[in-house]
Amino acid sequence: MQLIRCTKKLQTAMGIKPEALIQHEVEPSLLGSWHANLLVINRKKYVLFVNDKTLFNFITPALTSSPP
């Protein structure tokens, strides 16, 4: 199972409550865990993913939800 650790800023932007997060360590995968952070560049939101083992990183545009 892949583990992605989110910063508080990203958790708030995604509307994730702390009780919804996994509170225990999962068994490590081959690639290890990742960290994700929210970046704002020119008023557009992006998510930066960084691998803990290799420091490989990539940026994706943040998805927006459509209004109800």
N, C-alpha and C positions, 0 to 999 in steps of 0.2 A: 504494500500500500504506500502510495506517495504522500508525504507530509509536506504541507505548505504552511509556513508560519506567517501570519499577517500582522502588520503593524496596527496599532490602535487607530491611526488615521484611516487606514484602509477598511478596518472593521466597521468604523463609524460610517464611512461613505457607502459601504455595502449593506448597512443595517443589520450586521451580525451581532447578536447579543452574546456576552461572555459565557453564559450557560450553554450555548449551542456549540461551543468549541470543545475539542477533545482535551481532556485535562491530564491524560496519562501518556507516557511515551509509547509509541508504536515500534514494532520491530523495524530496524533499519533496512532500507532497500539498497539496491546496488548503487544507485546514484546519490543516496543520502537525502537529506531534507532540503527544502528551499525556503527562502524568505521572500515576501512580497510587500511592496510599498507603493503608496499612491503618490504620483508626481503630477503637478499641474504646470503645464508649459503653454504659454500664450492662451490662458483660460480654457485649455482642453485638458482632460484627465487621461492619464496613462498609468499603467501598472508595470512596475519594474520587478522582475523575478531574478533572484540570484541564488545559485546553487552553493550550499555551504561547503561542499568538498572541493569543487573545481573552480569556484567563483565564476563559472559561466553565467552570463546574464543576457536577458533580452527584455525588450519593452513592447507592450501591447496596448492598443487603445482601449480605454475602459469602456465597457458596455453600459449603455444607459437603458433604463426601463421606460417603456412607453406609458404615458399617463392613462389612468383607469377611465 
